[in-house]
């Protein structure tokens, strides 16, 4: 009998272990003001040879700026400036991969993304697709990537998205907005230099910071919540309150928001976001609404689901005199509205985290339409 019990217990333990995902984290990170200037030393050991370049994908905001002169390019490295005005697309990723393959005989030594969430997600996706065949749209989903990405480095110049630490590269595809979620997506190296965030305009600073805040609200109120995600989420939540409700010195606010972004991204590694993000994906797909402002617009209408979070959000918005666009869905036709709802409703993991396994009994497509019509 004792032997049987041991075998039974062992079998139970093995079954339990199968439920846990062994998620990757960023293996190397350097933090501190001026740390961007260590990038040359970081990249040098990773150079395969003088013909295998590093490709720098950089927000075009920094073209002809001081930052451009500090990018440590050598040999035949290439700097590609990219507009962050629109959400990153699968077609954009595929075109960049095609260009890089055409421009160089050697496989690059790596990809470096410098910018906000758009550039960081693009860089992750390009690094993946240089190591995998086909179109990036075929890898939108969970654990569809089979081969390692090229070595890739993330350098955030704005804080809040958590893209620097997450295992996803969110892309607009021909049929959906969805991330390439895989163990190979995570950056190999991240450089966190608060000095690089000093040029961010107030509204963009708020929208991207609120992406982090809303991450935390949705994670901490979700059914997927666990001690791992809670520990990171609570820290990011408190840091966001300090940054957006207290009158901190500018440098301290920059540093704390950069850490909030890191912790907020970690909080959803073992958890998930929720309703605001799902509905924001619908806005992005149909209207091209940028992710941060989309979250903000949607979140103001979710008091029924996140009462405390929405109240705090409104307090932050008023303190910083942020006026959100209104009636952006007022003139949508039924076909566009149906597409928006379909995209949002397809984010099953997000809805399950927000409302539980029986989420379809809690919110219908008609309910979504009623919310969108108010936006």
Beta strands, then each sheet from edge to edge (+ up, - down):
strand 1: 28-31
strand 2: 54-59
strand 3: 78-82
strand 4: 110-115
strand 5: 141-142
strand 6: 152-156
strand 7: 168-172
strand 8: 177-181
strand 9: 189-192
sheet 1: 1+ 9+ 6+ 4+ 2+ 3+
sheet 2: 5+ 8+ 7-
end
